[in-house]
Amino acid sequence: MFWQTYKLGDPVIFCVTKHSYRPGRRAKSIHPAPHGDAYTYQVDKFWVVADIRDDGELLLLRTRRGKTHDIKVDDPNLRHATWWERLWHGDRFPQAS
């Protein structure tokens, strides 16, 4: 299977599915629950690659607040940030440490 290659420090975007009664302003693909009580939606998270594990199949991603997440390289919700997104949303990505 083909997947993108990632390097340490690469800015990435991970699309997270959330559920709540009131979606935030960055929510997209908003769908109401069957009875209209809550919503399911997606939010883009702006992270950086902190470590590459298991022969390049698993990534350790770091958030702005220092949290980490192990994500598989071939996860369909993970993608490189485009140059435009790095320019437009540069303050949302974690700073290099």
Secondary structure in CASP SS format (residue, H / E / C, confidence):
PFRMAT SS
TARGET T0000
AUTHOR 0000-0000-0000
METHOD secondary structure of the structure
MODEL  1
M C 1.00
F C 1.00
W C 1.00
Q C 1.00
T C 1.00
Y C 1.00
K C 1.00
L C 1.00
G C 1.00
D C 1.00
P E 1.00
V E 1.00
I E 1.00
F E 1.00
C E 1.00
V E 1.00
T E 1.00
K E 1.00
H E 1.00
S E 1.00
Y C 1.00
R C 1.00
P C 1.00
G C 1.00
R C 1.00
R C 1.00
A C 1.00
K E 1.00
S E 1.00
I E 1.00
H E 1.00
P E 1.00
A C 1.00
P C 1.00
H C 1.00
G C 1.00
D C 1.00
A C 1.00
Y E 1.00
T E 1.00
Y E 1.00
Q E 1.00
V E 1.00
D E 1.00
K E 1.00
F E 1.00
W E 1.00
V E 1.00
V E 1.00
A E 1.00
D E 1.00
I E 1.00
R E 1.00
D H 1.00
D H 1.00
G H 1.00
E C 1.00
L E 1.00
L E 1.00
L E 1.00
L E 1.00
R E 1.00
T C 1.00
R C 1.00
R C 1.00
G C 1.00
K C 1.00
T E 1.00
H E 1.00
D E 1.00
I E 1.00
K E 1.00
V C 1.00
D C 1.00
D C 1.00
P C 1.00
N C 1.00
L E 1.00
R E 1.00
H E 1.00
A C 1.00
T C 1.00
W H 1.00
W H 1.00
E H 1.00
R H 1.00
L H 1.00
W H 1.00
H C 1.00
G H 1.00
D H 1.00
R H 1.00
F C 1.00
P C 1.00
Q C 1.00
A C 1.00
S C 1.00
END
